[in-house]
């Protein structure tokens, strides 16, 4: 079985679509990065930005497919 890969997604209010921002095999590392980005909302990250963590394999095609499914 493939190793789990966690990807932090961001949805800016202007874009209305999810986009990958950061990924790692360790979910705690991704959670920490997400918290850092949440702390930046209103400064370097636009207000109203939402974040989500997804789990896939590390294959880019799998990450892309999961993001595409969220955006459809």
MDAnalysis code that builds the backbone (N, CA, C; Angstrom):
import MDAnalysis as mda
import numpy as np

u = mda.Universe.empty(216, n_residues=72, atom_resindex=np.repeat(np.arange(72), 3), trajectory=True)
u.add_TopologyAttr("name", ["N", "CA", "C"] * 72)
u.add_TopologyAttr("resid", np.arange(1, 73))
u.add_TopologyAttr("resname", ["UNK", "UNK", "UNK", "UNK", "UNK", "UNK", "UNK", "UNK", "UNK", "UNK", "UNK", "UNK", "UNK", "UNK", "UNK", "UNK", "UNK", "UNK", "UNK", "UNK", "UNK", "UNK", "UNK", "UNK", "UNK", "UNK", "UNK", "UNK", "UNK", "UNK", "UNK", "UNK", "UNK", "UNK", "UNK", "UNK", "UNK", "UNK", "UNK", "UNK", "UNK", "UNK", "UNK", "UNK", "UNK", "UNK", "UNK", "UNK", "UNK", "UNK", "UNK", "UNK", "UNK", "UNK", "UNK", "UNK", "UNK", "UNK", "UNK", "UNK", "UNK", "UNK", "UNK", "UNK", "UNK", "UNK", "UNK", "UNK", "UNK", "UNK", "UNK", "UNK"])
u.atoms.positions = np.array([
    [0.834, -1.185, 0.000],
    [0.000, 0.000, 0.000],
    [0.882, 1.253, 0.000],
    [0.465, 2.240, -0.745],
    [1.227, 3.486, -0.851],
    [1.168, 4.261, 0.468],
    [2.232, 4.958, 0.739],
    [2.304, 5.796, 1.927],
    [1.342, 6.965, 1.819],
    [0.741, 7.363, 2.929],
    [-0.166, 8.510, 2.937],
    [0.625, 9.797, 2.775],
    [0.096, 10.675, 1.966],
    [0.712, 11.983, 1.724],
    [-0.346, 13.044, 1.991],
    [-0.009, 14.022, 2.797],
    [-0.946, 15.062, 3.209],
    [-0.626, 16.364, 2.491],
    [-1.658, 16.996, 1.971],
    [-1.486, 18.238, 1.229],
    [-2.384, 19.310, 1.825],
    [-1.785, 20.462, 2.097],
    [-2.529, 21.624, 2.570],
    [-3.056, 22.374, 1.362],
    [-4.364, 22.562, 1.335],
    [-4.992, 23.312, 0.253],
    [-5.437, 24.670, 0.766],
    [-5.450, 25.630, -0.141],
    [-5.872, 26.992, 0.172],
    [-6.968, 27.391, -0.815],
    [-7.976, 28.073, -0.297],
    [-9.040, 28.598, -1.158],
    [-9.183, 30.086, -0.856],
    [-8.653, 30.909, -1.769],
    [-8.737, 32.357, -1.616],
    [-10.131, 32.824, -2.035],
    [-10.631, 33.886, -1.413],
    [-11.965, 34.366, -1.747],
    [-12.114, 34.771, -3.213],
    [-11.066, 35.276, -3.832],
    [-11.150, 35.716, -5.231],
    [-11.138, 34.540, -6.201],
    [-10.424, 33.473, -5.847],
    [-10.220, 32.362, -6.774],
    [-11.404, 31.395, -6.810],
    [-12.035, 31.169, -5.672],
    [-13.152, 30.224, -5.560],
    [-12.768, 28.800, -5.949],
    [-11.483, 28.493, -5.952],
    [-11.014, 27.134, -6.207],
    [-9.930, 26.783, -5.188],
    [-9.816, 25.502, -4.902],
    [-8.769, 25.020, -4.006],
    [-7.472, 24.857, -4.779],
    [-6.358, 25.176, -4.134],
    [-5.048, 24.972, -4.758],
    [-4.061, 24.449, -3.710],
    [-3.189, 23.514, -4.098],
    [-2.210, 22.966, -3.161],
    [-1.159, 24.011, -2.794],
    [-0.802, 24.036, -1.509],
    [0.196, 24.983, -1.024],
    [1.412, 24.309, -0.395],
    [1.186, 23.123, 0.183],
    [2.272, 22.465, 0.922],
    [1.914, 20.999, 1.102],
    [2.894, 20.119, 1.063],
    [2.642, 18.704, 1.284],
    [3.773, 18.022, 2.020],
    [3.424, 16.940, 2.745],
    [4.416, 16.191, 3.500],
    [3.815, 14.837, 3.879],
    [4.671, 13.877, 4.162],
    [4.206, 12.577, 4.637],
    [3.759, 12.641, 6.100],
    [4.202, 13.627, 6.823],
    [3.865, 13.781, 8.243],
    [2.725, 14.795, 8.388],
    [1.561, 14.319, 8.817],
    [0.395, 15.195, 8.922],
    [0.649, 16.353, 9.899],
    [1.390, 16.087, 10.972],
    [1.660, 17.144, 11.953],
    [2.433, 18.304, 11.336],
    [3.339, 17.999, 10.431],
    [4.097, 19.050, 9.737],
    [3.148, 19.897, 8.886],
    [2.193, 19.241, 8.218],
    [1.228, 19.959, 7.381],
    [0.303, 20.804, 8.255],
    [-0.109, 20.266, 9.402],
    [-0.953, 21.025, 10.336],
    [-0.217, 22.280, 10.810],
    [1.058, 22.139, 11.137],
    [1.856, 23.287, 11.580],
    [1.964, 24.349, 10.485],
    [2.191, 23.908, 9.257],
    [2.273, 24.850, 8.136],
    [0.936, 25.553, 7.944],
    [-0.146, 24.802, 8.079],
    [-1.477, 25.393, 7.967],
    [-1.726, 26.438, 9.040],
    [-1.282, 26.158, 10.253],
    [-1.455, 27.129, 11.335],
    [-0.655, 28.392, 11.065],
    [0.541, 28.215, 10.534],
    [1.368, 29.363, 10.181],
    [0.677, 30.227, 9.118],
    [0.071, 29.557, 8.132],
    [-0.635, 30.305, 7.087],
    [-1.886, 30.975, 7.648],
    [-2.599, 30.293, 8.551],
    [-3.789, 30.896, 9.177],
    [-3.404, 32.145, 9.965],
    [-2.248, 32.094, 10.618],
    [-1.775, 33.247, 11.380],
    [-1.448, 34.429, 10.472],
    [-1.243, 34.165, 9.184],
    [-0.896, 35.213, 8.221],
    [-2.107, 35.815, 7.523],
    [-3.308, 35.268, 7.781],
    [-4.517, 35.795, 7.147],
    [-4.690, 37.253, 7.534],
    [-4.877, 38.078, 6.519],
    [-5.007, 39.511, 6.734],
    [-3.696, 40.252, 6.569],
    [-2.599, 39.518, 6.553],
    [-1.286, 40.135, 6.362],
    [-0.767, 39.743, 4.981],
    [-0.199, 38.538, 4.874],
    [0.305, 38.073, 3.575],
    [-0.686, 37.152, 2.868],
    [-1.716, 36.721, 3.581],
    [-2.769, 35.864, 3.020],
    [-4.075, 36.652, 3.084],
    [-4.834, 36.709, 1.977],
    [-6.067, 37.507, 1.964],
    [-7.091, 37.061, 3.008],
    [-7.815, 38.018, 3.579],
    [-8.898, 37.697, 4.507],
    [-9.943, 36.859, 3.790],
    [-10.532, 35.928, 4.505],
    [-11.529, 35.055, 3.925],
    [-10.957, 33.785, 3.325],
    [-9.638, 33.641, 3.377],
    [-8.992, 32.442, 2.843],
    [-9.315, 31.251, 3.739],
    [-9.615, 30.123, 3.106],
    [-9.915, 28.893, 3.837],
    [-8.814, 27.875, 3.555],
    [-8.635, 26.956, 4.491],
    [-7.612, 25.922, 4.372],
    [-8.218, 24.556, 4.625],
    [-7.636, 23.543, 3.993],
    [-8.105, 22.168, 4.138],
    [-6.918, 21.247, 3.920],
    [-6.898, 20.123, 4.632],
    [-5.863, 19.110, 4.434],
    [-6.519, 17.896, 3.797],
    [-5.896, 17.410, 2.728],
    [-6.365, 16.186, 2.076],
    [-5.284, 15.125, 2.193],
    [-5.690, 13.871, 2.040],
    [-4.755, 12.746, 2.107],
    [-4.865, 11.944, 0.814],
    [-3.735, 11.753, 0.160],
    [-3.658, 10.979, -1.080],
    [-2.343, 10.213, -1.046],
    [-1.952, 9.664, -2.195],
    [-0.583, 9.168, -2.338],
    [0.269, 10.389, -2.711],
    [1.558, 10.205, -2.793],
    [2.438, 11.319, -3.140],
    [2.498, 11.582, -4.641],
    [1.842, 10.743, -5.437],
    [1.848, 10.956, -6.877],
    [1.120, 12.253, -7.210],
    [1.760, 13.084, -8.000],
    [1.167, 14.375, -8.360],
    [-0.194, 14.196, -9.020],
    [-0.339, 13.152, -9.822],
    [-1.617, 12.898, -10.495],
    [-2.731, 12.645, -9.486],
    [-2.411, 11.972, -8.378],
    [-3.423, 11.706, -7.345],
    [-3.810, 12.979, -6.606],
    [-2.816, 13.814, -6.305],
    [-3.100, 15.104, -5.659],
    [-3.951, 15.960, -6.596],
    [-3.553, 16.032, -7.862],
    [-4.302, 16.829, -8.849],
    [-5.740, 16.348, -8.990],
    [-5.944, 15.023, -8.997],
    [-7.294, 14.469, -9.140],
    [-8.160, 14.807, -7.933],
    [-7.580, 14.741, -6.731],
    [-8.334, 15.068, -5.520],
    [-8.715, 16.539, -5.499],
    [-7.801, 17.401, -5.898],
    [-8.088, 18.841, -5.963],
    [-9.132, 19.123, -7.018],
    [-9.031, 18.501, -8.170],
    [-10.009, 18.689, -9.243],
    [-11.402, 18.258, -8.787],
    [-11.473, 17.172, -8.027],
    [-12.774, 16.706, -7.520],
    [-13.390, 17.730, -6.567],
    [-12.561, 18.353, -5.742],
    [-13.064, 19.380, -4.824],
    [-13.539, 20.623, -5.577],
    [-12.901, 20.906, -6.697],
    [-13.217, 22.117, -7.451],
    [-14.353, 21.920, -8.467],
    [-14.848, 20.692, -8.595],
    [-15.903, 20.463, -9.602],
    [-17.298, 20.684, -9.024],
])
